[in-house]
Amino acid sequence: MQQVVIVIHLMLVLALIGVVLLQRSEGGGLGIGGGSGFMTSRGTANVLTRATAILAALFFLTSLILSILAGLNRKPTSILGGTTSAPTAPAQPGAPAPLGGGSGGLLNKLQGAPAAPAAPAAPSGPSVPQSK
């Protein structure tokens, strides 16, 4: 179904380009066009204008149909849901609990990355007596 609508859409695009190129120029841009051409009557201009409007409306209609067809089979996803995995080893005491209840989501995978080194501990050498 979608391929048929795409083919119709492309045919409409080509027809729309052709009809727009057939229209008479107003001759404002670079001083070209406007003069005599093989289609100079007013009746032809009305037919081309009407054909352009009809082709444009059909172009928008097929665009809407294509966007609806593309969204039919789409299922909502979540970056936090992820795939479920087997429970991991129990957390160390004092470590924060994993986010999302251990569902194996993106945040849990990021938490498994190596952590930054801890700050150095305070020196524990002999204490210096304080003078009074």
C-alpha positions, 0 to 999 in steps of 0.5 A: 500500500505504501509503495503505491502511494509513494509512486503516486506521490512521485508522479504528482511531484513531477507533474507539479514541477512541469506545470509550474515551469510551463507558467508564464513568468511575471518578468520581474527578477532579472528583466527576462521572461514575460514577453511572447511565449507559446502560451500567452492567452489568459485562458491558458493561464487560468487552466495552469493556475487551476491545475497547479492548485489541484496538483498541490492539494493532491501533493499535500494529501498524499504527504499526509497519507504517507505520514499516517501509513508510516506511523501505523506500525510504530510502537512507543519506546522508552530509553529507560525501559531497555531490555530486562536482564538477570539480577546482578550481584548484590550491591556493596554496603554504602553504595547507592541502589540502582535506578529503575529497580535493576531493570537493566536500562540505559542508566544501569549500564552507565552506572557499571562504567568505571568510576573516577578515582577517589580523592586521596586520604588525609596523611596519617603520619605521626602527629606533631605536638602543638606548642602552648 
